[in-house]
Amino acid sequence: MFQPGKAPITLTEAAAERVKTLMAAKPEDGVLGLRVGVKAKGCSGLSYFVEYAKERKKFEDMVEDKGVTIFVDPTSVMFILGSEMDFQEDKYYSGFVFNNPNEESRCGCGESFNVAS
């Protein structure tokens, strides 16, 4: 459960290293870090997104961990509090994955999830 004063999301070493790699190869100047959040999508209702962040949005949490900066979309915080962001890579998949204690279920393909109402 989320505790005041703690970051809303944490990163594994693998996630931090991937963020460093992405930031070193950023497509344009002015990128401050990555933004994470959720959007309505898929058969279960919510899907994670990761994008470059050029500015800090109003009410947005900023997490500085392991030498990288992550911005948490303010409309997504309640869905991802206490989550751990990881990076996994194998011969079939490469990407960020979220270990989210708020998830109640996932769709069969794993693209979307829902939380308790």
C-alpha positions as a Markdown table, in Angstrom:
| # | Residue | x | y | z |
|---|---|---|---|---|
| 1 | Met | 0.0 | 0.0 | 0.0 |
| 2 | Phe | 1.2 | 3.5 | -0.8 |
| 3 | Gln | 2.6 | 5.5 | 2.1 |
| 4 | Pro | 2.9 | 9.3 | 2.2 |
| 5 | Gly | 6.5 | 10.4 | 1.5 |
| 6 | Lys | 7.3 | 7.4 | -0.6 |
| 7 | Ala | 7.5 | 7.4 | -4.4 |
| 8 | Pro | 4.3 | 6.3 | -6.2 |
| 9 | Ile | 6.4 | 4.0 | -8.4 |
| 10 | Thr | 9.8 | 2.4 | -8.1 |
| 11 | Leu | 12.2 | 1.1 | -10.8 |
| 12 | Thr | 14.3 | -2.1 | -11.0 |
| 13 | Glu | 17.9 | -1.8 | -12.1 |
| 14 | Ala | 16.9 | -3.2 | -15.5 |
| 15 | Ala | 14.3 | -0.5 | -16.0 |
| 16 | Ala | 16.7 | 2.3 | -14.9 |
| 17 | Glu | 19.4 | 1.0 | -17.3 |
| 18 | Arg | 16.8 | 1.0 | -20.2 |
| 19 | Val | 15.7 | 4.5 | -19.3 |
| 20 | Lys | 19.3 | 5.7 | -19.4 |
| 21 | Thr | 19.7 | 4.0 | -22.8 |
| 22 | Leu | 16.6 | 5.7 | -24.1 |
| 23 | Met | 17.6 | 9.1 | -22.7 |
| 24 | Ala | 21.1 | 8.8 | -24.3 |
| 25 | Ala | 19.4 | 8.2 | -27.7 |
| 26 | Lys | 16.5 | 10.7 | -27.2 |
| 27 | Pro | 15.0 | 11.8 | -30.5 |
| 28 | Glu | 15.1 | 15.6 | -29.7 |
| 29 | Asp | 16.5 | 18.1 | -27.2 |
| 30 | Gly | 14.6 | 19.2 | -24.1 |
| 31 | Val | 13.5 | 15.7 | -23.0 |
| 32 | Leu | 13.6 | 15.7 | -19.2 |
| 33 | Gly | 12.8 | 12.0 | -18.6 |
| 34 | Leu | 10.0 | 9.5 | -19.2 |
| 35 | Arg | 6.4 | 9.8 | -18.3 |
| 36 | Val | 4.4 | 6.8 | -17.3 |
| 37 | Gly | 0.7 | 6.4 | -16.8 |
| 38 | Val | -2.4 | 4.5 | -17.9 |
| 39 | Lys | -5.1 | 5.2 | -20.5 |
| 40 | Ala | -8.4 | 3.6 | -21.3 |
| 41 | Lys | -7.7 | 0.8 | -23.8 |
| 42 | Gly | -8.2 | -2.9 | -24.4 |
| 43 | Cys | -10.7 | -5.4 | -23.2 |
| 44 | Ser | -9.9 | -5.0 | -19.5 |
| 45 | Gly | -10.1 | -1.2 | -19.5 |
| 46 | Leu | -6.6 | 0.2 | -18.8 |
| 47 | Ser | -3.3 | 0.0 | -20.5 |
| 48 | Tyr | 0.1 | 1.4 | -19.5 |
| 49 | Phe | 1.9 | 4.0 | -21.5 |
| 50 | Val | 5.5 | 5.3 | -21.5 |
| 51 | Glu | 6.5 | 8.4 | -23.4 |
| 52 | Tyr | 9.2 | 11.0 | -23.5 |
| 53 | Ala | 8.5 | 14.0 | -21.2 |
| 54 | Lys | 9.6 | 17.5 | -22.2 |
| 55 | Glu | 8.0 | 19.2 | -19.2 |
| 56 | Arg | 6.5 | 18.5 | -15.8 |
| 57 | Lys | 2.7 | 18.7 | -15.9 |
| 58 | Lys | 0.7 | 20.4 | -13.2 |
| 59 | Phe | 0.2 | 18.0 | -10.2 |
| 60 | Glu | 2.6 | 15.5 | -11.7 |
| 61 | Asp | 4.8 | 13.4 | -9.4 |
| 62 | Met | 8.5 | 13.3 | -10.3 |
| 63 | Val | 10.4 | 10.2 | -9.3 |
| 64 | Glu | 14.2 | 10.4 | -9.3 |
| 65 | Asp | 15.6 | 6.9 | -8.8 |
| 66 | Lys | 18.8 | 5.2 | -9.8 |
| 67 | Gly | 20.0 | 8.1 | -11.8 |
| 68 | Val | 16.9 | 8.6 | -14.0 |
| 69 | Thr | 13.8 | 10.8 | -13.9 |
| 70 | Ile | 10.2 | 9.4 | -14.2 |
| 71 | Phe | 7.1 | 11.6 | -14.3 |
| 72 | Val | 3.9 | 10.0 | -13.2 |
| 73 | Asp | 0.9 | 11.2 | -15.1 |
| 74 | Pro | -1.4 | 12.9 | -12.5 |
| 75 | Thr | -4.6 | 11.2 | -13.8 |
| 76 | Ser | -2.9 | 7.8 | -13.5 |
| 77 | Val | -1.5 | 7.9 | -10.0 |
| 78 | Met | -4.4 | 6.2 | -8.3 |
| 79 | Phe | -4.1 | 3.3 | -10.6 |
| 80 | Ile | -0.4 | 2.7 | -10.3 |
| 81 | Leu | 0.5 | 3.6 | -6.7 |
| 82 | Gly | 3.0 | 1.2 | -5.3 |
| 83 | Ser | 3.9 | -0.3 | -8.7 |
| 84 | Glu | 7.4 | -1.4 | -9.7 |
| 85 | Met | 8.5 | -0.6 | -13.3 |
| 86 | Asp | 10.8 | -3.3 | -14.8 |
| 87 | Phe | 12.3 | -3.9 | -18.2 |
| 88 | Gln | 12.3 | -7.4 | -19.7 |
| 89 | Glu | 13.8 | -8.6 | -22.9 |
| 90 | Asp | 13.9 | -12.1 | -24.4 |
| 91 | Lys | 13.6 | -13.4 | -28.0 |
| 92 | Tyr | 9.8 | -12.8 | -28.1 |
| 93 | Tyr | 9.4 | -9.6 | -26.1 |
| 94 | Ser | 11.2 | -6.4 | -25.2 |
| 95 | Gly | 9.6 | -3.7 | -23.1 |
| 96 | Phe | 8.7 | -2.2 | -19.8 |
| 97 | Val | 6.5 | -4.3 | -17.5 |
| 98 | Phe | 4.7 | -3.1 | -14.4 |
| 99 | Asn | 4.3 | -5.1 | -11.2 |
| 100 | Asn | 1.2 | -3.4 | -9.9 |
| 101 | Pro | -0.4 | -4.4 | -6.6 |
| 102 | Asn | -3.6 | -2.6 | -7.7 |
| 103 | Glu | -4.3 | -4.9 | -10.6 |
| 104 | Glu | -7.3 | -7.1 | -10.1 |
| 105 | Ser | -7.2 | -8.9 | -13.4 |
| 106 | Arg | -5.6 | -8.8 | -16.9 |
| 107 | Cys | -7.0 | -9.7 | -20.3 |
| 108 | Gly | -5.8 | -12.9 | -22.0 |
| 109 | Cys | -3.2 | -11.1 | -24.2 |
| 110 | Gly | -1.8 | -9.1 | -21.3 |
| 111 | Glu | -2.2 | -5.7 | -23.0 |
| 112 | Ser | -4.8 | -4.3 | -20.6 |
| 113 | Phe | -5.8 | -4.6 | -16.9 |
| 114 | Asn | -8.4 | -3.5 | -14.4 |
| 115 | Val | -8.3 | -2.4 | -10.8 |
| 116 | Ala | -10.8 | -3.0 | -8.0 |
| 117 | Ser | -13.7 | -0.6 | -8.2 |
